[in-house]
Amino acid sequence: MRIDIVTIFPEFFDVLDISLLGKARQSGLIDLGVRNLRDHAHDRHRTVDDTPYGGGAGMVMKPEPWGEALDGILRPRTDAEYATDGADAPTPLVIFPSPAGEVFTQAMARELATEEHLVFGCGRYEGIDQRVFDDTATRARVRLVSLGDYVLNGGEVAVMAMIEAIGRLIPGVVGNPESLVQESHENGLLEYPSYTKPAEWRGHEVPPVLLSGNHGAIAAWRHEQQLERTRRVRPDLLPPESTHAESAP
């Protein structure tokens, strides 16, 4: 997968050189490029923002630097590429983190992990000039995506979270693929609690069923723990009948 990032803080993404995603980059599973938006602002102060039309607090990111930065990433395909890939080759998907966007979920992460080329645009201040989204949509697919119902100072934290969630789902990034299907949200439920050695620690004991060697009983216990934790912490994830069944006498 190719991932491009546009940001005014390129050093923020140095952390992608470590851990599993760093290994994925070294092995060629992920090809990452980070572009400094200020390199595309040509005044003395490398300005990327200005006051909003219509008034209001804060500043809005200017369209010119964004247009130039994205021009360098979303370049027109050559005749040779058309001949090799065909006219129906997938276009890049450009994602702008925004509190006005659709909510990022595990299902979306799994969908995005199948893309060939993702581009992330990290906004700041009061956001990006709307014309950047409109212009980009004429040559690529565009999605505005939110991490949740809160506001961050900029898009970098949201992009890091999305890349972490998406990248680990790319085949070969995580050593044991089985670990991916047993996590929270993969089956619509939260993950069950985990334990390791020793069997007793500070007066807290591992549930006996996990020491029994009975794999059927362990699987049943883990599923019940998922249901109980989801009912208690995230009842909104359960279908209505499951919630009602729990509260029935």
Disulfide bonds with the S-S distance in Angstrom:
none
